Amino acid sequence: MPSALTQAAHYICFAPVKLHDKPGIEHCLDGTAGLDRKKLSRYSTLAMPAGKTHLRIELFLLPLWGALFSLFIDPSWQAGAVFTGAYLFSSLLLSPDLDLRYNRSRRHWGVFGCIWVPYTKIFKHRGISHSVLLGTLTRLGYLGLLALLIAFAFGSLGVWTISPDSLTTSPIDPRFVAILCAGLWLPNIIHILTDRIYSARARRRH
């Protein structure tokens, strides 16, 4: 596989750029400054939507999902708040593109964005981290592991400890868990499907 193709396929930028002045075609390429522009144009079928494009699509669809949720699942404001909060958290902070070194979602974490550096080493771009079912789970599991490590570190230093009584939990409402998962998974599913649609359209053009 040509090196230009490899680089174009694995790097994504924050804002779209145009190659050969073709309007309306977004090429999310980063780290490709040394590549020949003609080669990049030939491999533009691999271009994915920019991070802000994904976010705009997800936020644009949120009112629709909220209305459908209220009509067919649960009209209460508490359930709607859980769903909307989980959806926004996932859209802004749990993008599948966290498997890239540079991405918009990581920038939303601010100074804490560095916690995702090991994640980029563990998960290859558009691998399991972009799985419809397992992608979100990898990020939630990663955050959970970090939380446990931090709690263990604080406990070892005597700064903060967890008493056995605090580990006693009340019964978890399955409906609440389902609503939370729906809000967390839906933006990631939209992200992955958008990538696949862009790829399919680009292949048909070429």
Salt bridges, closest charged atoms under 4 A:
GLU58 OE2 - HIS191 ND1 3.91
ASP74 OD2 - ARG175 NE 3.45
ASP97 OD1 - HIS130 NE2 3.25
ASP97 OD2 - HIS191 NE2 3.42
ASP99 OD1 - HIS125 ND1 2.82
ASP99 OD2 - HIS130 ND1 3.14
ASP195 OD1 - HIS54 NE2 2.91
ASP195 OD2 - HIS130 NE2 3.83
ASP195 OD2 - HIS191 NE2 3.58
